[in-house]
Amino acid sequence: MVDITVHLDEELYDKASRVARLDSVSVQQLVEDAVKRHLDYVETVEDFSKMAPLSLADYELVRDADESDVDFDARRALFR
């Protein structure tokens, strides 16, 4: 583990302190969890950027049994 010092302005610390109390954790744990969540988010977004783009060319729009011609055409137009 590496120890670091984080400086929070008073208003931010007060908010963090209230949330930490509600979650029954320390402010330190709250900050660590927020950093972990953000890093997980960044990693997920990076994974998405490596994926092939979604293509609807290989899919056929299925019509609902009770869907009118007008409604089906309007829904199909969303994917053109």
C-alpha positions as CSV (number, residue, x, y, z in Angstrom):
1,M,0.0,0.0,0.0
2,V,1.1,3.5,-0.8
3,D,0.1,6.4,1.4
4,I,-0.8,9.7,-0.2
5,T,-2.2,13.0,1.0
6,V,-5.3,14.3,-0.6
7,H,-6.3,17.9,0.1
8,L,-10.1,18.7,0.0
9,D,-11.6,22.1,0.5
10,E,-13.8,22.4,3.6
11,E,-17.1,22.2,1.7
12,L,-16.1,19.0,-0.2
13,Y,-14.8,17.4,3.0
14,D,-18.0,18.2,4.8
15,K,-20.0,16.5,2.0
16,A,-17.7,13.5,1.9
17,S,-17.9,13.2,5.6
18,R,-21.7,13.2,5.6
19,V,-21.8,10.5,2.9
20,A,-19.1,8.5,4.6
21,R,-21.1,8.5,7.8
22,L,-24.3,7.4,6.0
23,D,-22.3,4.6,4.4
24,S,-20.6,3.7,7.7
25,V,-17.2,4.1,6.2
26,S,-14.3,6.5,6.7
27,V,-13.7,9.5,4.4
28,Q,-10.5,7.7,3.4
29,Q,-12.4,4.6,2.4
30,L,-15.0,6.7,0.5
31,V,-12.2,8.4,-1.5
32,E,-10.5,5.0,-2.2
33,D,-13.8,3.5,-3.4
34,A,-14.5,6.5,-5.6
35,V,-11.0,6.2,-7.2
36,K,-11.5,2.4,-7.8
37,R,-14.9,3.0,-9.4
38,H,-13.5,5.6,-11.7
39,L,-10.6,3.4,-12.7
40,D,-13.0,0.5,-13.4
41,Y,-15.2,2.9,-15.5
42,V,-12.2,4.1,-17.5
43,E,-11.1,0.5,-18.1
44,T,-14.5,-0.4,-19.3
45,V,-14.7,2.6,-21.7
46,E,-11.3,1.7,-23.1
47,D,-12.6,-1.9,-23.7
48,F,-15.6,-0.5,-25.5
49,S,-13.3,1.5,-27.8
50,K,-11.5,-1.7,-28.9
51,M,-14.8,-3.4,-29.9
52,A,-16.0,-3.5,-33.5
53,P,-18.8,-1.0,-34.2
54,L,-22.3,-2.3,-33.9
55,S,-23.9,-3.0,-37.3
56,L,-27.6,-3.6,-37.8
57,A,-26.9,-5.0,-41.3
58,D,-27.0,-8.6,-40.0
59,Y,-30.3,-8.1,-38.1
60,E,-33.9,-8.2,-39.2
61,L,-36.5,-6.0,-37.4
62,V,-39.2,-8.3,-36.0
63,R,-42.7,-6.9,-36.3
64,D,-45.0,-7.1,-33.3
65,A,-48.2,-9.1,-33.9
66,D,-50.5,-6.1,-33.1
67,E,-48.3,-3.4,-34.8
68,S,-49.9,-1.3,-37.5
69,D,-48.1,-0.7,-40.8
70,V,-47.6,3.0,-39.8
71,D,-46.1,2.1,-36.4
72,F,-43.8,-0.6,-37.9
73,D,-42.6,1.8,-40.7
74,A,-41.9,4.5,-38.1
75,R,-40.0,2.1,-35.9
76,R,-38.0,0.7,-38.9
77,A,-37.1,4.3,-39.9
78,L,-35.2,4.6,-36.6
79,F,-32.7,2.1,-37.9
80,R,-32.0,3.5,-41.3
